[in-house]
Every structure is written in structure tokens, then in C-alpha cells.
Amino acid sequence: MNSTNRILNRIFVFLVGLLVLTGGATLALVALVPLVRDSWTNATRVGIDRATRWLQATPFPESLIPVSGSWLWLIVLAAGVLLIAVLVTFSLRQGHGHTGRIVSLNGKTSSGAVVIESRVAEHAIQDALTNRPELVASHVSTYRVKNQSALKVAITCRRGISPREASRIVNEVLFSFDNLLGLQLPALVQISGGFRARTTNAARIR
């Protein structure tokens, strides 16, 4: 429940895993099978010779740049920088989505702009759930999903408490907070703990 694109994330993990698996299998074959090792040595020699010819055939124009070498290195360098930038951007986006503001009413009230921080909802809901003897623990967090704030309520119920009963308890607390706020906020309820809860679907969206 965050801003991470799950499809892109899984595609990236699949490609990296496939690359690592292919590389490991190739190295194992080269090390263990003499025929593959000989073929690899010949292919490497041919590749090095071809790359050397390409570099020799693409020198920098001496009239423009007084530097010896091939301009193909500039393409390789640019590709490397681009790849690093993409990977850094992808890594920085992982796990994001938490927001400190649950609702902002700009110009929708007679008093002007009203901003409600996420901690208000998180503390209010968690305090209400803490007083319930059916629950062992609870945690409330707020995420930004598709330009809308949404709550995630994770609870651990005692053994013998059914997921239906635990869900009813959380829904009562959420409905009470919605009535207090005057808005209905989307929420993801995650239930864990207890034998009956562990053997049942652990999450529901409200």
C-alpha cells in the first residue's frame, strides 16, 4: 500500500533474477564442462578482436577534440550514467507512500482552509482499539494512494477471536471516526494472530 508500481517492481526483480541465474549457470558450465570452456574462450577472443576493430575504426576527429581514443566510449559512458540514474530513481521510489496529512479542506468550510494531520486519525483509532480486550495489539498508518489518503489498520487479535468479530470491532471504530470527521476515508484492515485468524484471509478493504 504505497506508491511503488508493483508490476514494474516485479518485472525488475524477475529480470535481475533471470540475469543472475543465467550468469551463474554460464559460469558453472564454463568451469565444469571443457567443451563449453573452449567455446567460451574462442567466443571471448572473437569478441575482443571485434571490439578492438570497432574502437580503432571510430577515433575522435583530431580537428575537433585533441584526444586519442574512440567516440564509442562516450556512448558507453552515457548509457552507464542513464542506467545508474534509472536504478537510483527506481530505488528511491520503493516503499514510499506515507503521508502526514489525512485530509485538506481548502475553501470548503466557512472558516477557510482546514488541514487534519494523519497523527490525529492514527492516535484516535489506535487508542480506541487499545481498549478492546479482544485485541492484543494494533497499529494505524496513513498512505497516499492515487492522490487520496487511506488508512491501514493492522491488528493482532487474541486466540479464539474470529476474523469476522475482529473486523466488526475495527469497522465500528472506523465508522465512529468517520462520523466525527464528517468524511469517509478508505481503509485497509489487516488481521493477524489467533488460530482462526491465521487460517483465514488476513486483509480486507473498507
Secondary structure, DSSP 8 states (H G I E B T S, - for coil): --S--HHHHHHHHHHHHHHHHHHHHHHHHHHH-HHHHHHHHHHHHHHHHHHHHHHHHSB--TTT----SBTHHHHHHHHHHHHHHHHHHHHHHTT--B-SEEEEEEEEETTEEEEEEHHHHHHHHHHHHHT-TTEEEEEEEEEEETTEEEEEEEEEE-TT--HHHHHHHHHHHHHHHHHHHTS---EEEEEE-SHHHHTS--EEE-
